[in-house]
Amino acid sequence: MEYSQSTTQGTITRSLTCSYCGSMYHEMKGIIKYAFVFLESIPCFPVSRKITIKCEQCHQRPDITTLSQSFLRNADDAIFSLAQFIPKFSGLILLILAIIYWQYEKHQINLQSNYHIAQPKVNDFYHVDIRLLSKNLRPHQKYKLAKVIDLTDGIATVVYGTIFYSTQRSVDAVIRSGQISNRHYFGRKEHHYSFSELRNLRSIEAIYKVERPQGLFLHGNSLIPPPKMSNSKAYFPGARENSAGLAFLEATYVIDHYKTAFQKFKKSASMGYKYGQVNLAEMYLAGQYIKRDVNQALYWLKEASLQSYKPAINKYLIVCQKNESCQLTDFYQALTNEGVNFHLNNDD
């Protein structure tokens, strides 16, 4: 904390007689000492005040201690006013407003994080205090970034970034810098959490913040990795129908958009397009337009899995493990018979 001072405009009094020249005209001014932190022009709060008196004719200054208390009180009232002290609290007021804004923003982030964690979506980013999830970490290994890559029947599939951070600010910085769009930023190992487990991680602040992109952008940075160069112009049956289904799925302004999306996905799936098969299965699981049908979902996920589509395999495993009538051994055998190369566990 540093200190400076400012001088008031002052006034003229004729209540004193100069002991040097006999003049009765004296200029009185006030000096306000104030504290400041960084900028001298923005005082935080006043510390003290005093009166200075000077003869207008010979410029001599009388001894303040010899003046009567009643004179000094009247001089104080004439020189100082409330309006002169209020600006001296400007720094403190700005600090209080900044704290209020920071607390409000923090509260809003918490509300948004709670909302997002209760209703997860693909591409949600979780700011994780890894110390609450892992042991034997080094001192600087405190925080990580995680990303939701899939949602299947109440289970969120999450991958973690490969880099540790020592401060929460560093996690924010890596998002703002656009590094998360790098194909190799997140590890390959997949972690599966039920929605209730995610809420529990949020309640213990292992997930201390959740951010959801707007479209495919977060803090102005694209989440899409740079495209790989390809000269392929191959036509895939069902691709056009699947793209149309995705468009109608999000077109909430269209009447019966779920119905149209379902029809498009069904046509795409029947043409053997693995992405359309998975999207159709998702609609069966979510009960969008049609009644929830786990068996139909498993059927189409299996069809896509037999085409060596890893996300379909993972989704099938998640859904199958939640249904007693589903036999994983039959699924593994079908994959083996089809020559699908699959692994039950992913390595970093």
C-alpha positions in Angstrom: 0.0 0.0 0.0 1.3 3.4 -1.0 0.2 6.9 0.0 -0.2 10.3 -1.7 -2.1 13.5 -1.0 -4.4 16.0 -2.7 -5.1 19.7 -1.9 -8.6 21.2 -1.8 -9.4 24.5 -3.6 -9.5 26.4 -0.2 -11.0 29.7 0.9 -10.1 33.1 2.3 -10.6 34.0 6.0 -10.5 37.4 7.7 -10.7 36.0 11.2 -6.9 36.0 11.8 -4.3 38.7 12.2 -0.8 38.0 10.8 1.8 38.4 13.6 4.4 39.4 11.0 2.7 42.0 8.8 -0.7 42.6 10.5 -2.8 41.5 7.5 -6.2 39.9 8.2 -6.4 38.1 4.9 -5.3 34.4 5.1 -5.7 31.6 2.6 -6.9 28.3 4.0 -6.5 25.0 2.2 -7.1 21.4 3.1 -4.8 18.4 2.4 -6.3 14.9 2.2 -3.8 12.0 2.5 -5.0 8.8 0.8 -3.8 5.3 0.2 -3.6 3.7 -3.2 -2.4 0.3 -4.6 -1.3 0.6 -8.2 -2.4 3.9 -9.7 -1.9 7.1 -7.7 -4.9 8.6 -9.6 -7.2 6.0 -8.2 -7.2 6.4 -4.4 -8.5 3.5 -2.3 -9.5 5.4 0.9 -8.5 8.6 2.8 -6.1 8.2 5.7 -6.0 11.7 7.3 -6.7 15.4 6.6 -5.1 18.6 7.8 -5.5 22.4 7.3 -2.9 24.8 6.0 -3.1 28.6 6.5 -1.0 31.2 4.7 -1.0 35.0 4.9 -2.0 36.5 1.6 0.4 39.4 2.0 3.6 38.1 3.5 3.0 34.4 2.9 3.9 33.5 6.4 2.2 30.5 8.0 0.8 30.8 11.6 1.4 28.0 14.1 -1.8 25.9 13.9 -1.3 24.6 17.5 -1.9 28.1 18.8 -5.3 28.5 17.1 -8.5 28.0 19.0 -10.4 24.7 18.6 -13.6 26.6 17.6 -11.7 28.4 14.8 -10.2 25.1 13.6 -13.7 23.5 13.7 -15.1 26.3 11.6 -12.2 26.2 9.2 -12.6 22.4 8.9 -16.3 22.8 8.0 -15.5 25.6 5.5 -12.8 23.7 3.7 -13.8 20.0 3.7 -17.1 18.5 2.5 -18.4 15.0 1.9 -18.1 15.5 -1.8 -14.4 15.8 -1.5 -14.0 12.5 0.4 -16.3 10.3 -1.8 -13.8 10.2 -4.7 -11.1 9.1 -2.4 -12.9 5.8 -2.0 -13.1 5.2 -5.7 -10.4 2.5 -5.7 -12.1 0.7 -2.8 -15.5 0.9 -4.6 -13.9 -0.5 -7.8 -12.4 -3.3 -5.8 -15.7 -4.1 -4.2 -17.5 -4.0 -7.6 -14.8 -6.3 -9.0 -15.2 -8.8 -6.2 -19.0 -8.7 -6.6 -18.6 -9.3 -10.4 -16.1 -12.1 -9.8 -18.4 -13.8 -7.3 -21.4 -13.3 -9.6 -19.4 -14.7 -12.6 -18.3 -17.6 -10.4 -21.9 -18.3 -9.3 -23.0 -18.2 -13.0 -20.3 -20.7 -13.9 -21.3 -23.0 -11.1 -24.9 -22.8 -12.2 -24.0 -23.6 -15.8 -21.7 -26.4 -14.7 -24.4 -28.0 -12.6 -26.8 -27.7 -15.5 -24.4 -29.2 -18.0 -23.4 -32.0 -15.7 -27.0 -32.9 -15.1 -27.6 -33.1 -18.9 -24.4 -34.1 -20.5 -23.7 -33.6 -24.2 -21.0 -34.8 -26.6 -18.1 -32.3 -26.7 -18.7 -31.1 -23.1 -15.3 -30.2 -21.5 -14.7 -31.1 -17.9 -12.1 -29.2 -15.8 -10.8 -31.9 -13.5 -9.0 -31.7 -10.2 -7.1 -34.9 -10.8 -5.8 -35.0 -7.2 -9.3 -36.2 -6.1 -9.2 -39.1 -8.6 -5.6 -40.3 -8.6 -2.9 -40.8 -6.0 0.9 -40.7 -6.2 0.9 -37.6 -8.3 3.8 -35.2 -8.6 3.4 -31.7 -6.9 2.7 -30.0 -10.2 0.2 -32.6 -11.4 -3.0 -31.0 -10.1 -5.5 -30.4 -13.0 -6.5 -32.0 -16.3 -9.0 -31.4 -19.1 -11.4 -34.1 -20.1 -13.9 -34.3 -23.0 -17.1 -36.2 -23.5 -16.9 -38.2 -26.7 -20.0 -40.3 -26.5 -23.3 -40.7 -24.7 -25.0 -44.1 -24.7 -28.1 -45.0 -22.6 -27.1 -43.0 -19.6 -23.4 -43.6 -19.8 -20.9 -40.9 -20.8 -17.6 -41.9 -22.4 -14.8 -39.5 -21.4 -11.2 -39.1 -22.5 -8.6 -37.2 -20.6 -6.0 -34.8 -21.9 -2.4 -36.1 -21.8 -1.0 -33.0 -20.0 -1.1 -32.1 -16.4 -1.4 -28.5 -15.2 -0.3 -26.9 -11.9 -3.0 -24.1 -11.9 -6.6 -23.8 -13.0 -5.6 -20.7 -15.0 -3.4 -22.9 -17.2 -6.3 -25.2 -18.0 -8.3 -22.1 -19.2 -5.3 -20.9 -21.2 -5.0 -24.2 -23.1 -8.6 -23.9 -24.3 -8.3 -20.3 -25.3 -5.1 -21.1 -27.2 -6.9 -23.6 -29.4 -4.6 -26.5 -28.4 -7.5 -28.8 -27.7 -8.2 -29.2 -31.4 -5.0 -31.1 -31.8 -5.7 -34.7 -32.7 -3.2 -36.0 -30.1 -4.2 -33.7 -27.2 -6.5 -36.3 -25.6 -5.5 -39.8 -24.8 -7.1 -42.9 -26.3 -8.1 -44.6 -23.1 -11.9 -44.3 -22.6 -13.5 -43.9 -19.2 -17.2 -44.7 -18.7 -19.3 -42.8 -16.2 -22.9 -43.1 -15.4 -24.7 -39.7 -15.2 -25.1 -40.2 -11.4 -21.3 -40.7 -11.2 -20.7 -37.5 -13.1 -23.0 -35.6 -10.7 -21.1 -37.1 -7.7 -17.7 -36.1 -9.2 -19.2 -32.6 -9.6 -20.5 -32.6 -6.0 -17.0 -33.3 -4.6 -15.5 -30.7 -7.0 -13.4 -33.3 -8.8 -15.1 -31.8 -11.8 -14.9 -28.1 -10.8 -16.1 -26.6 -14.0 -17.9 -27.7 -17.1 -17.8 -25.8 -20.4 -20.1 -26.5 -23.4 -19.2 -25.3 -26.9 -21.5 -23.1 -29.0 -21.8 -25.1 -32.1 -18.3 -26.3 -32.8 -16.5 -23.4 -31.2 -15.4 -22.8 -27.6 -13.9 -19.4 -26.7 -13.7 -18.6 -30.4 -11.6 -21.6 -31.2 -12.8 -24.4 -33.5 -13.0 -27.9 -32.0 -12.6 -29.6 -35.3 -9.0 -30.9 -36.0 -7.4 -29.8 -39.2 -8.7 -32.1 -42.0 -6.5 -34.8 -43.4 -5.7 -34.4 -47.0 -7.6 -36.9 -49.1 -8.3 -37.3 -52.8 -11.0 -39.9 -52.3 -14.3 -39.2 -54.1 -15.9 -42.5 -53.2 -19.7 -42.7 -52.9 -21.1 -44.4 -49.8 -24.7 -45.6 -50.0 -26.7 -44.1 -47.2 -24.4 -41.2 -46.5 -26.7 -38.6 -48.0 -29.7 -40.0 -46.1 -27.7 -40.0 -42.8 -26.6 -36.3 -43.3 -30.2 -35.4 -43.9 -31.2 -37.2 -40.8 -28.7 -35.3 -38.7 -30.0 -32.1 -40.1 -33.6 -32.9 -39.3 -32.6 -34.1 -35.8 -31.5 -30.6 -35.0 -34.2 -28.7 -36.9 -36.5 -28.0 -34.0 -38.3 -25.4 -36.1 -39.6 -28.1 -38.5 -42.8 -29.9 -37.6 -42.3 -33.6 -36.9 -38.5 -33.2 -37.3 -37.8 -36.3 -35.2 -40.1 -38.4 -37.4 -38.3 -37.2 -40.6 -34.9 -37.8 -39.0 -36.0 -41.3 -37.9 -37.1 -42.1 -41.5 -33.8 -40.8 -42.9 -31.7 -42.8 -40.5 -33.7 -45.9 -41.1 -33.2 -45.7 -44.8 -29.5 -45.0 -44.3 -29.2 -47.9 -41.9 -31.0 -50.3 -44.3 -28.5 -49.3 -47.0 -25.7 -50.6 -44.7 -24.2 -47.2 -43.8 -22.6 -47.7 -40.3 -23.1 -44.1 -39.2 -26.8 -44.2 -40.1 -27.1 -47.5 -38.2 -25.6 -45.9 -35.0 -27.8 -42.8 -35.3 -30.9 -45.0 -35.7 -29.9 -47.0 -32.7 -29.5 -43.8 -30.7 -33.0 -42.8 -31.5 -34.3 -46.2 -30.4 -32.4 -45.8 -27.1 -33.6 -42.2 -26.5 -37.2 -43.0 -27.5 -37.2 -40.1 -29.9 -40.4 -40.2 -32.1 -40.6 -44.0 -31.6 -41.0 -46.0 -28.3 -37.7 -46.9 -26.6 -36.6 -50.3 -28.0 -33.3 -51.7 -26.6 -33.5 -54.8 -28.8 -33.7 -52.7 -32.0 -30.9 -50.5 -30.8 -28.7 -53.5 -30.1 -29.5 -54.9 -33.5 -28.4 -51.8 -35.4 -25.4 -51.3 -33.2 -24.3 -54.9 -33.9 -24.8 -54.3 -37.7 -22.4 -51.3 -37.5 -20.0 -53.2 -35.2 -19.6 -55.9 -37.8 -18.2 -53.2 -40.1 -15.4 -52.7 -37.5 -16.8 -49.4 -36.4 -15.3 -48.9 -32.9 -17.9 -46.4 -31.5 -20.6 -48.9 -32.4 -18.7 -51.7 -30.6 -18.3 -49.5 -27.5 -22.0 -48.5 -27.5 -23.1 -52.1 -27.9 -21.0 -53.2 -24.9 -22.4 -50.4 -22.7 -26.0 -51.1 -23.6 -25.6 -54.9 -23.5 -24.1 -54.8 -20.0 -27.2 -53.1 -18.7 -29.6 -55.7 -20.1 -29.7 -59.2 -18.6 -31.0 -60.8 -21.8 -28.1 -59.6 -23.9 -25.2 -62.1 -24.2 -21.8 -60.5 -24.8 -20.2 -63.9 -25.7 -22.5 -64.1 -28.7 -21.5 -60.6 -29.7 -17.8 -61.4 -29.4 -18.2 -64.5 -31.4 -20.0 -62.6 -34.2 -17.2 -60.1 -34.3 -14.6 -62.9 -34.5 -16.5 -64.7 -37.2 -16.7 -61.5 -39.2 -13.0 -61.0 -38.8 -13.4 -57.7 -36.8 -10.2 -56.8 -34.9 -11.3 -55.4 -31.6 -9.9 -54.8 -28.1 -11.8 -54.8 -24.8 -9.4 -52.3 -23.2 -7.8 -49.2 -24.7 -4.3 -48.2 -23.8 -3.1 -44.6 -23.5 
